[in-house]
């Protein structure tokens, strides 16, 4: 599978001169959390997790937008047309040339925000999926055609590594150049058990990216590239290689000062032989365990990490074993 878009460009805005979006419709979309990079696969590797946000969109005859939020983001995210999901839906309808209806959004958010688990990618993907399903039949894309959703979502998000697994599920390899973004699903060994340790602190992706240098030595890039190749093989066929394959040279070291507790936990887990990395931009820690037994040992190590004001970090951790989502974004009601 492959699709293209212009990286970093805004979604085109076309005058709403076509048919109106009909009021009285309702659609529910479920989208998985994602973890990106997986160590050395910076901005290219992503994995969908069995942790989901659910969005129900209802079109109304009334003008305006109303958003109800349960779970993550409740009480702090906007509840009007400035909400990311609402903005994305309205932009998609404008792009299609459709006159909008009023909107009521019910967002049941489980994916933690600001933790490196793809919450913004999930919001964009859910919005685009719902927007397409609610368009008039003459403007609607096939619900099974996920390529345009990926293209539009990657353009909005700015990089495709979280977007791709949110759309397609499972393990994805994405690339981005001047002509746009492409993504391919990869094989994933069924023995692999993702474990995520979610801290009680946040870190914005913008802050994490600002810590990276503009260039790295050729030797560093070559060493990291070799590990990406090894990681693809380890994920597909030989989980025993996950520890050396997840060694990163490009980004984690530069970001460590912004998330010292995460860096400390990763060091402790890797010293014990576990493939621990930063999830996305952090500060969540991801471990790619090779078995259920290993996953339980990882959970024990995290439970023993300093927290609740003890030790030097003062960070508390919540351990999740969400499994892998192999389906991606899907409609549950329309």
C-alpha positions in Angstrom: 0.0 0.0 0.0 1.3 3.5 -0.7 -0.1 7.0 -0.9 1.3 10.4 -1.4 0.7 13.9 0.0 2.6 17.2 0.2 4.4 17.1 3.5 3.6 20.0 5.9 1.0 21.6 3.6 -2.4 22.6 5.0 -5.5 20.7 3.9 -6.7 22.7 0.9 -9.8 24.8 1.5 -12.4 24.9 -1.3 -15.5 27.0 -1.3 -18.6 25.0 -0.1 -20.5 25.2 -3.3 -21.6 21.6 -3.5 -24.4 19.7 -1.7 -25.0 20.1 2.0 -24.0 17.6 4.6 -27.3 16.1 5.7 -28.4 16.7 9.4 -29.6 13.8 11.5 -26.6 11.5 10.7 -24.4 9.8 13.2 -21.2 7.8 12.9 -18.8 6.3 15.5 -15.1 5.8 14.8 -12.6 3.9 16.9 -8.9 4.7 16.5 -5.9 3.0 18.3 -3.1 4.6 20.2 0.3 4.4 18.5 3.9 4.3 19.5 6.5 5.7 17.1 10.2 5.3 16.5 10.6 2.0 18.4 14.2 3.1 19.2 16.2 3.8 16.0 13.3 4.1 13.6 13.0 7.8 14.0 10.0 9.3 12.1 9.5 6.1 10.1 8.5 3.1 12.3 5.2 2.9 14.1 3.1 0.4 16.0 -0.7 0.4 16.7 -1.6 -0.4 20.3 -4.8 -2.0 21.7 -5.8 1.3 23.5 -8.5 3.2 21.7 -10.3 6.6 21.5 -13.9 6.5 20.4 -15.5 9.4 18.6 -19.2 9.8 17.8 -20.1 12.6 15.4 -23.7 13.6 14.9 -24.8 16.2 12.3 -27.5 18.6 13.4 -29.8 21.2 11.8 -28.6 23.7 14.3 -25.6 25.9 13.4 -22.4 25.6 15.4 -20.3 22.9 17.1 -20.7 21.3 20.5 -18.1 18.9 21.9 -18.6 16.5 24.9 -15.4 15.0 26.2 -15.0 12.1 28.6 -11.7 10.8 29.9 -8.4 12.3 28.8 -8.6 16.0 28.1 -11.9 16.6 29.8 -12.0 20.0 31.4 -9.0 21.4 29.5 -9.6 20.8 25.8 -11.9 23.2 23.9 -15.6 22.2 23.4 -16.4 24.4 20.4 -15.2 24.7 16.8 -11.6 25.2 17.8 -11.3 21.6 18.9 -8.9 19.7 16.7 -11.5 17.1 15.7 -14.1 19.7 14.8 -11.5 21.8 12.8 -10.4 18.8 10.9 -14.0 17.7 10.0 -14.9 21.1 8.8 -11.7 21.4 6.8 -12.4 18.1 5.1 -15.9 19.1 4.2 -14.7 22.4 2.8 -12.1 20.6 0.8 -14.8 18.4 -0.7 -16.9 21.4 -1.5 -19.7 20.4 0.8 -21.8 22.9 2.8 -21.5 21.9 6.5 -24.2 20.9 8.9 -24.1 21.6 12.6 -21.9 19.2 14.7 -22.2 17.4 18.0 -19.1 15.5 19.0 -18.8 12.9 21.7 -15.2 12.1 22.4 -14.4 9.2 24.8 -10.7 9.6 25.2 -8.5 6.8 26.6 -5.2 7.6 24.9 -3.1 9.8 27.3 -2.3 13.2 26.0 1.3 14.6 25.8 2.8 11.2 26.5 4.1 10.0 23.1 1.2 7.7 22.4 -0.2 9.4 19.3 -3.2 11.2 20.7 -3.1 14.0 18.1 -2.7 11.5 15.3 -5.7 9.5 16.6 -7.8 12.7 16.8 -6.9 13.7 13.2 -7.5 10.2 11.8 -10.9 9.8 13.6 -12.0 13.2 12.4 -11.1 12.5 8.7 -12.7 9.0 8.9 -15.9 10.5 10.3 -16.0 13.4 7.9 -15.8 11.2 4.9 -18.5 8.9 6.1 -20.9 11.8 6.6 -20.4 13.5 3.2 -23.1 13.3 0.6 -22.8 10.1 -1.5 -21.7 12.0 -4.6 -18.6 13.4 -2.6 -17.9 10.4 -0.4 -14.8 8.3 -0.8 -15.1 4.5 -0.3 -15.1 3.8 3.4 -12.6 0.9 2.8 -10.2 3.3 0.9 -7.8 4.3 3.7 -5.1 5.8 1.4 -6.7 9.2 1.2 -7.2 9.3 5.0 -3.5 8.5 5.5 -2.5 11.2 3.0 -4.6 13.9 4.5 -3.7 12.9 8.1 0.0 12.8 7.4 -0.2 16.3 5.9 -2.0 17.7 8.9 0.2 15.9 11.5 3.4 16.9 9.6 5.0 13.4 9.8 3.6 10.0 9.1 5.0 7.7 11.7 2.1 7.8 14.2 -0.6 8.4 11.5 0.2 5.3 9.5 -0.4 2.7 12.3 -3.5 4.6 13.4 -5.0 4.3 9.9 -3.7 0.8 8.9 -3.0 -0.9 12.2 -0.2 -3.2 13.3 3.4 -2.3 12.3 4.2 0.3 9.6 7.2 1.7 7.9 6.7 5.2 6.6 8.8 7.5 4.5 8.5 11.2 3.7 10.2 13.4 1.1 9.5 16.4 -1.0 6.8 14.5 -2.9 4.9 13.5 0.2 4.6 10.4 2.4 4.2 6.7 1.8 3.6 3.8 4.2 3.8 0.0 4.1 2.6 -2.6 6.6 5.3 -4.9 7.9 5.2 -8.4 9.4 5.1 -8.6 13.1 5.9 -11.7 15.2 2.9 -12.7 17.3 5.2 -13.4 20.3 6.0 -9.7 20.8 4.2 -8.0 23.7 4.3 -4.2 23.9 4.5 -2.9 27.5 4.1 0.9 28.1 5.0 2.7 31.2 3.1 6.0 31.3 4.4 8.7 33.7 2.3 11.2 35.5 4.1 14.1 33.6 3.6 15.4 30.0 6.1 16.5 27.3 5.1 18.3 24.1 6.3 16.9 20.8 7.4 20.4 19.8 9.6 20.6 22.9 11.1 17.2 22.3 11.9 18.0 18.6 13.5 21.3 19.5 16.2 19.4 21.4 17.5 17.6 18.3 20.6 18.8 16.4 20.3 19.9 12.8 22.8 17.2 11.7 24.6 14.2 13.0 27.9 12.5 12.0 27.9 10.1 9.0 29.0 7.3 11.3 26.1 7.9 13.7 23.6 7.8 10.8 25.2 4.6 9.4 25.1 2.9 12.8 21.5 3.9 13.3 20.5 2.8 9.8 21.9 -0.7 10.5 19.9 -1.0 13.6 16.7 -0.1 11.8 17.3 -2.9 9.4 18.0 -5.3 12.3 14.9 -4.1 14.1 12.6 -4.8 11.1 14.0 -8.4 11.1 13.7 -8.8 14.9 10.1 -7.6 14.9 9.2 -9.9 12.0 11.0 -13.1 12.8 13.5 -13.0 15.7 12.5 -11.2 18.9 15.7 -12.4 20.6 17.5 -9.6 18.7 15.2 -6.8 20.0 17.7 -5.5 22.6 20.5 -4.7 20.2 18.1 -3.8 17.5 16.4 -1.0 19.5 19.6 0.8 20.4 19.1 4.4 19.2 21.8 6.9 18.1 19.7 9.7 16.6 17.3 11.2 19.1 16.9 9.6 22.6 20.2 10.9 24.0 19.4 14.5 23.0 16.0 14.3 24.5 17.0 12.7 27.8 17.5 16.0 29.7 13.8 16.8 29.1 12.7 13.5 30.6 15.2 12.3 33.1 12.9 9.9 34.8 12.2 8.2 31.5 15.9 8.0 30.6 16.6 6.5 34.0 13.9 3.9 33.7 15.1 3.0 30.1 18.6 2.5 31.4 17.5 0.3 34.2 15.3 -1.9 31.9 18.0 -2.2 29.2 20.6 -3.2 31.8 18.2 -6.0 32.8 18.1 -7.2 29.1 14.8 -5.6 28.0 14.3 -3.7 24.8 13.2 -0.4 26.3 12.9 2.8 24.3 11.1 6.2 24.4 7.6 6.0 23.0 7.3 8.6 20.3 8.5 12.0 21.6 8.1 10.7 25.2 8.0 10.7 28.1 6.2 7.3 28.0 8.6 4.3 28.0 7.9 1.4 25.6 9.3 -2.1 26.0 9.1 -4.6 23.2 8.9 -7.8 25.2 9.5 -11.2 23.5 7.0 -13.1 25.6 4.3 -12.7 28.2 6.8 -13.8 30.9 9.2 -11.1 29.9 6.4 -8.5 29.9 5.5 -9.5 33.5 9.2 -9.1 34.5 9.2 -5.6 32.9 6.1 -4.7 34.9 7.9 -5.7 38.1 10.9 -3.5 37.3 8.7 -0.5 36.6 6.8 -1.1 39.8 10.0 -0.9 41.7 11.1 2.3 40.1 11.4 5.4 42.3 8.1 7.3 42.4 5.5 9.1 44.4 8.2 11.5 45.6 10.7 8.7 46.5 14.1 8.5 45.1 15.4 11.2 42.7 12.7 11.4 40.1 9.4 11.9 41.9 7.6 10.4 38.9 4.8 7.8 39.2 4.3 5.2 36.5 1.2 3.4 35.2 2.0 0.1 33.4 -0.2 -1.0 30.5 -0.1 -4.1 28.3 -2.5 -3.1 25.6 -1.6 -5.6 23.0 -1.3 -4.8 19.3 -4.1 -3.4 17.2 -3.9 -5.1 13.8 -6.9 -3.4 12.3 -6.4 0.4 12.6 -9.2 3.0 12.4 -12.7 1.6 11.9 -16.3 2.6 11.8 -18.5 1.0 14.4 -21.7 2.7 13.5 -23.1 4.7 10.5 
